[in-house]
Amino acid sequence: MSIQRRKFSKEFKIQIIHEIENGTPVAQLSRQHEIQESLIHKWRKQYQQNPANAFSGNGKISTQEARIAQLERMLGKLYLEKEFLKKTVEHLEMLRSQKN
């Protein structure tokens, strides 16, 4: 099984850096976008060293695509939580009916 690496657009990376400059904590951005803090720090350092040529690679994922991927992960997590809660309720109802 191979792990697919996510690629981020230059615009997305700059957006993250601007959010940091506007006071958003790196830890919050890391959780929000599911990106390692070390990667965010790396982007910030690259941008500070040479803003004009930072992120000249070919990041292929747009901000909207990154958001869609984030929402899909959240949806999957919510689905699993819903199934767990449904089974828990069924189990509790079974226990309650056995008492009566």
Secondary structure as the mmCIF struct_conf table of DSSP 4:
data_model
#
loop_
_struct_conf.conf_type_id
_struct_conf.id
_struct_conf.beg_label_comp_id
_struct_conf.beg_label_asym_id
_struct_conf.beg_label_seq_id
_struct_conf.end_label_comp_id
_struct_conf.end_label_asym_id
_struct_conf.end_label_seq_id
HELX_LH_PP_P HELX_LH_PP_P1 SER A 2 ARG A 6
HELX_RH_AL_P HELX_RH_AL_P1 LYS A 10 GLU A 21
TURN_TY1_P TURN_TY1_P1 ASN A 22 GLY A 23
HELX_RH_AL_P HELX_RH_AL_P2 VAL A 26 HIS A 33
TURN_TY1_P TURN_TY1_P2 GLU A 34 GLU A 34
HELX_RH_AL_P HELX_RH_AL_P3 GLU A 37 GLN A 49
TURN_TY1_P TURN_TY1_P3 PRO A 51 PHE A 55
BEND BEND1 GLY A 57 GLY A 57
HELX_RH_AL_P HELX_RH_AL_P4 THR A 63 LYS A 99
#
